[in-house]
Amino acid sequence: MKKITVLLLLQASLSFSQTTDEQMLKEIYKSALTDSKCYSWLDDLSNKIGSRLSGSVGAEKAVLYTKKELETLGLDKVYLQEVMVPKWVRGEKEIAYLIHGKKKVSFPICALGMSVATPKDGLTANVIEVKSLEELKALGSEKVKGKIIFFNRPMNPEFVETFHAYGSCVDQRSSGAREAGELGASGVIVRSMNLRLDDFPHTGSTNYKDIALDKRIPAAAISTNGAEALSKLLKENPNAKLFFKQSCKQFDDVLSYNVVGEITGKEFPNKIMVVGGHLDSWDLGDGSHDDGAGCVQSMAVLEMFKKLNYKPKNTIRAVLFMNEENGVKGGLKYEELSNKNSENHIFALESDSGGFTPRGFSIDADNTNFDKISNWKSLFEPYLIHIFRKGHTGVDIGPLKSDKIVKVGLQPDSQRYFDYHHAANDTFDAVNKRELELGAASMAALMYLFDQYGLQ
């Protein structure tokens, strides 16, 4: 009889916990959808400040703005972390055209981030179209020398997971200029990382690694429509010459900041849970999806906890990282300071996949903790969150290490993300208010559950 009584009490306790959690998630989603400032914060970041490339005036303004807004939430701590970041400036609008017989056919291009400039009067050369780095290497330096290499491998539409499609072809953007330059090419044009056909060239970093500055060749992205047209014209006239001109410039690193807001844990103040996104953006649009959305969602997690009077067991810290796009200096500095201060991080959640409808989470954890988080799936089903899988979580939380830590990435619906990624149309009007708020609520809900039940 005594065993039966204990079992009934245990079942009642578990039932009460489930009911409590369901009610808390309901309050979190209600708060996000009716009383959150995240959409208005994004409006300010996008329309009052604009693009926020590391080292720019926009980035400086974003640091001051988000620090001020976090201070209005009544947090226990709000502070800045100094970090030295690259300063790269695009310069004048880029120009490109193909000299096709007596005609000049123009194309939309933009310099790739960290690229060097063309000569002052531009660069003109014959073009070789390739689909891969392997195809480039097979040509050899004799055929490549002095030519402009046109990388024209599209994102594979067969992949339902668009980040898989992106990952399968982004090497031509990140490594194309370096590999072509080593073979003696004079410049590189790369098809934009975008699944749809449009006229927006998409930037993103190119990486020269340790190649001497005077040996680096200019690299630009061409829009998907432009890539299609250029490929067709080159088939008609393989000897046509391409002209392009860009005036970008790299300066010395400058001082910037990670922005940090914190609620101190009532039971385990030395156990830290991080939620964050990157405050910098590329310079073509205003970075609303990449990654203004992730920043304001992270701020909203703290906002909701304060408004709901939730006092976390562990310290919960929102971090707005600087310089994810062209260096990851903010994430590296955060980890460096964490080590220096002997901080113990038990959980990190990043949002850097756009402000679209949340679908679930990608999780980096051992099997025990993965199973534990997966067991919360039923709590999220009323909110149409159904993906709980192991996978990549985020670039900025990537360097973060502790004795034992669980890392998670918010997974929104990805089908539209690369329509805007790194392009001039990544603007506030492309973000849906409810989708943004649902993402913030999903992040807060997972933070709450992990705070309650912790590591295994």
CORCOR-V544789 format. One record per pair of residues at least 4 apart in sequence whose C-alpha atoms are under 8 Angstrom apart, sorted by sequence separation. I is the first residue (numbers start at 1). J is the second residue. If there is no record, write none. Layout:
i=(I:I)
j=(J:J)
This chain:
i=(1:2:3:4:5:6:7:8:9:10:11:12:13:14:15:16:17:18:19:20:21:22:23:24:25:26:27:28:29:30:31:32:37:38:39:40:41:42:43:44:45:46:52:55:56:57:58:59:60:61:62:63:64:65:66:67:68:69:70:71:99:100:111:118:119:131:132:133:134:135:136:139:140:141:144:161:162:163:164:165:166:167:169:170:171:172:173:175:176:177:178:179:180:181:211:212:222:223:224:225:226:227:228:229:230:231:232:233:234:265:282:283:287:288:289:290:291:292:293:294:295:296:297:298:299:300:301:302:303:304:305:306:312:323:324:328:329:330:331:332:333:334:335:336:337:338:339:365:366:367:368:369:370:371:372:373:376:377:378:380:381:393:394:395:401:414:416:417:420:422:426:427:431:432:433:434:435:436:437:438:439:440:441:442:443:444:445:446:447:448:449:450:30:31:43:44:45:46:52:53:54:55:70:99:100:118:130:139:144:159:171:180:181:211:222:233:234:264:265:281:282:287:288:289:305:306:323:324:338:365:380:381:393:420:421:425:431:449:450:52:53:98:99:130:159:181:234:265:281:305:322:323:324:338:364:380:420:51:52:71:97:98:180:280:322:323:324:363:50:51:52:70:97:98:157:180:194:208:322:377:49:97:156:192:193:281:321:322:377:52:96:97:155:156:177:192:281:321:397:67:95:96:155:177:192:280:281:377:49:67:95:96:156:176:279:49:67:95:96:155:206:278:279:95:155:176:277:278:302:374:393:394:94:154:277:373:393:394:94:128:153:278:279:302:393:45:93:94:173:203:277:278:392:393:172:203:276:277:128:130:132:202:276:299:127:128:129:130:131:132:201:202:298:370:90:125:126:127:128:129:130:131:132:151:201:202:277:298:125:126:127:128:129:130:131:200:201:276:90:125:127:129:130:170:200:201:275:169:199:200:387:88:151:198:199:295:359:360:362:363:365:88:197:198:199:359:360:361:362:363:364:166:197:198:199:358:359:360:361:362:363:364:412:166:196:197:359:360:361:362:363:364:177:178:188:190:192:362:363:364:410:55:174:176:177:178:187:188:189:190:191:192:194:362:363:54:55:56:149:173:174:175:177:178:186:187:188:189:190:191:192:362:54:55:173:174:175:185:186:187:188:189:190:191:192:54:55:173:174:175:178:189:191:410:54:181:181:144:149:181:191:147:148:151:154:369:133:145:146:147:148:149:150:151:152:153:154:155:157:178:133:144:145:146:147:148:149:150:151:152:154:155:156:177:178:263:132:144:145:146:147:148:149:150:151:154:155:177:262:365:144:145:148:150:154:177:273:275:279:280:365:137:141:177:272:273:274:275:276:277:278:279:280:352:364:365:133:140:141:271:272:273:274:275:276:277:278:279:280:282:350:351:363:364:136:269:270:271:272:273:274:275:276:277:278:279:280:281:349:350:363:364:266:267:268:269:270:272:274:276:278:280:363:133:137:265:266:267:268:269:278:350:362:363:265:266:267:268:350:361:362:264:265:266:349:361:362:263:265:266:348:361:362:406:264:265:360:361:405:264:265:360:263:264:358:359:360:262:263:298:358:359:262:263:297:358:359:262:357:358:261:262:294:295:345:346:356:357:260:261:294:345:348:352:353:355:356:260:261:293:294:344:346:347:348:349:350:351:352:353:354:356:260:293:294:343:344:345:346:347:348:349:350:351:353:259:260:291:294:345:346:347:348:349:350:351:354:112:125:258:259:291:293:294:347:349:353:356:258:259:290:291:293:258:290:291:354:123:257:258:289:290:331:332:335:353:257:289:331:335:256:289:330:331:334:335:328:331:332:328:331:332:331:272:274:324:258:271:272:273:324:257:270:271:272:273:274:275:276:277:270:271:272:273:274:275:276:277:278:152:271:272:273:274:275:276:277:321:356:258:355:356:355:358:204:357:203:356:357:355:356:358:355:357:358:357:356:355:358:372:369:369:368:113:115:108:110:112:113:114:115:108:109:110:111:112:113:114:108:110:112:113:114:112:148:349:118:116:117:118:116:117:115:116:129:115:116:347:115:115:111:112:127:111:112:346:111:112:346:110:111:109:110:127:109:110:127:109:126:127:108:109:126:127:107:108:126:127:107:125:126:124:125:108:124:125:278:107:123:124:277:123:124:205:122:123:204:205:122:123:204:122:121:122:120:118:119:118:120:117:118:289:117:118:117:116:117:289:290:98:116:117:289:290:100:115:116:115:116:111:114:287:114:290:312:100:111:285:289:314:284:285:286:288:289:313:101:284:285:287:288:289:297:301:305:312:313:100:282:284:285:286:287:288:297:300:301:304:312:99:100:282:284:285:286:289:98:99:285:286:288:289:297:298:301:98:99:288:293:297:301:98:99:97:98:298:96:97:297:96:97:95:96:95:96:94:95:94:95:94:93:94:92:91:92:90:91:92:90:91:90:91:89:90:88:89:88:89:88:89:87:88:86:87:86:87:86:87:86:87:85:86:84:85:84:85:84:85:83:84:82:83:84:82:83:273:82:83:81:82:80:81:80:81:273:80:81:79:80:78:79:78:79:77:78:77:78:76:77:75:76:77:75:76:75:76:71:70:67:66:67:63:67:63:60:63:55:55:55:55:54:114:113:63:62:204:202:203:59:202:203:59:202:201:202:195:196:200:201:194:195:200:193:194:200:54:52:53:54:194:52:53:51:52:53:70:73:51:52:53:73:51:52:75:51:74:51:73:51:52:50:51:52:50:51:50:85:86:85:47:83:46:86:45:46:86:46:85:45:85:84:85:42:46:83:45:83:42:83:42:163:162:81:161:162:42:161:41:162:39:38:38:38:38:37:36:36:32:36:54:54:53:32:54:31:28:28:27:25:22:21:46:47:46:43:42:39:39:38:39:38:33:36:33:32:33:32:32:29:32:29:28:29:28:28:25:21)
j=(5:6:7:8:9:10:11:12:13:14:15:16:17:18:19:20:21:22:23:24:25:26:27:28:29:30:31:32:33:34:35:36:41:42:43:44:45:46:47:48:49:50:56:59:60:61:62:63:64:65:66:67:68:69:70:71:72:73:74:75:103:104:115:122:123:135:136:137:138:139:140:143:144:145:148:165:166:167:168:169:170:171:173:174:175:176:177:179:180:181:182:183:184:185:215:216:226:227:228:229:230:231:232:233:234:235:236:237:238:269:286:287:291:292:293:294:295:296:297:298:299:300:301:302:303:304:305:306:307:308:309:310:316:327:328:332:333:334:335:336:337:338:339:340:341:342:343:369:370:371:372:373:374:375:376:377:380:381:382:384:385:397:398:399:405:418:420:421:424:426:430:431:435:436:437:438:439:440:441:442:443:444:445:446:447:448:449:450:451:452:453:454:35:36:48:49:50:51:57:58:59:60:75:104:105:123:135:144:149:164:176:185:186:216:227:238:239:269:270:286:287:292:293:294:310:311:328:329:343:370:385:386:398:425:426:430:436:454:455:58:59:104:105:136:165:187:240:271:287:311:328:329:330:344:370:386:426:58:59:78:104:105:187:287:329:330:331:370:58:59:60:78:105:106:165:188:202:216:330:385:58:106:165:201:202:290:330:331:386:62:106:107:165:166:187:202:291:331:407:78:106:107:166:188:203:291:292:388:61:79:107:108:168:188:291:62:80:108:109:168:219:291:292:109:169:190:291:292:316:388:407:408:109:169:292:388:408:409:110:144:169:294:295:318:409:62:110:111:190:220:294:295:409:410:190:221:294:295:147:149:151:221:295:318:147:148:149:150:151:152:221:222:318:390:111:146:147:148:149:150:151:152:153:172:222:223:298:319:147:148:149:150:151:152:153:222:223:298:113:148:150:152:153:193:223:224:298:193:223:224:411:113:176:223:224:320:384:385:387:388:390:114:223:224:225:385:386:387:388:389:390:193:224:225:226:385:386:387:388:389:390:391:439:194:224:225:387:388:389:390:391:392:206:207:217:219:221:391:392:393:439:85:204:206:207:208:217:218:219:220:221:222:224:392:393:85:86:87:180:204:205:206:208:209:217:218:219:220:221:222:223:393:86:87:205:206:207:217:218:219:220:221:222:223:224:87:88:206:207:208:211:222:224:443:88:215:216:180:185:217:227:184:185:188:191:406:171:183:184:185:186:187:188:189:190:191:192:193:195:216:172:183:184:185:186:187:188:189:190:191:193:194:195:216:217:302:172:184:185:186:187:188:189:190:191:194:195:217:302:405:185:186:189:191:195:218:314:316:320:321:406:179:183:219:314:315:316:317:318:319:320:321:322:394:406:407:176:183:184:314:315:316:317:318:319:320:321:322:323:325:393:394:406:407:180:313:314:315:316:317:318:319:320:321:322:323:324:325:393:394:407:408:311:312:313:314:315:317:319:321:323:325:408:179:183:311:312:313:314:315:324:396:408:409:312:313:314:315:397:408:409:312:313:314:397:409:410:312:314:315:397:410:411:455:314:315:410:411:455:315:316:411:315:316:410:411:412:315:316:351:411:412:316:317:351:412:413:317:412:413:317:318:350:351:401:402:412:413:317:318:351:402:405:409:410:412:413:318:319:351:352:402:404:405:406:407:408:409:410:411:412:414:319:352:353:402:403:404:405:406:407:408:409:410:412:319:320:351:354:405:406:407:408:409:410:411:414:173:186:319:320:352:354:355:408:410:414:417:320:321:352:353:355:321:353:354:417:187:321:322:353:354:395:396:399:417:322:354:396:400:322:355:396:397:400:401:395:398:399:396:399:400:400:343:345:395:330:343:344:345:396:330:343:344:345:346:347:348:349:350:344:345:346:347:348:349:350:351:352:227:346:347:348:349:350:351:352:396:431:334:431:432:432:435:282:435:282:435:436:435:436:438:436:438:439:439:439:439:442:456:455:456:456:203:205:199:201:203:204:205:206:200:201:202:203:204:205:206:201:203:205:206:207:206:242:443:217:216:217:218:217:218:217:218:231:218:219:450:219:220:218:219:234:219:220:454:220:221:455:220:221:220:221:238:221:222:239:222:239:240:222:223:240:241:222:223:241:242:223:241:242:241:242:226:242:243:396:226:242:243:396:243:244:325:243:244:325:326:244:245:326:245:245:246:245:244:245:245:247:245:246:417:246:247:247:247:248:420:421:230:248:249:421:422:233:248:249:249:250:246:249:422:250:426:448:237:248:422:426:451:422:423:424:426:427:451:240:423:424:426:427:428:436:440:444:451:452:240:422:424:425:426:427:428:437:440:441:444:452:240:241:423:425:426:427:430:240:241:427:428:430:431:439:440:443:241:242:431:436:440:444:242:243:242:243:443:242:243:443:243:244:243:244:244:245:244:245:245:246:246:246:247:246:246:247:246:247:248:247:248:248:249:248:249:248:249:249:250:250:251:250:251:250:251:251:252:252:253:253:254:253:254:253:254:254:255:255:256:255:256:255:256:257:256:257:447:257:258:257:258:257:258:258:259:451:259:260:259:260:259:260:260:261:260:261:261:262:261:262:261:262:263:262:263:263:264:261:261:259:259:260:257:261:258:256:259:253:254:255:256:256:326:326:279:279:422:421:422:279:422:423:280:423:423:424:418:419:423:424:418:419:424:418:419:425:280:279:280:281:421:280:281:280:281:282:299:302:281:282:283:303:282:283:306:283:306:284:306:285:286:285:286:287:286:287:287:322:323:323:286:322:286:326:286:287:327:288:327:288:329:329:330:288:292:329:292:330:292:333:293:414:414:334:414:415:296:415:296:418:296:296:297:299:300:300:300:303:300:304:322:323:323:304:326:304:304:308:308:379:379:379:427:428:428:428:428:433:436:436:437:437:434:437:437:437:438:438:440:438:441:441:441:442:444:445:445:449)
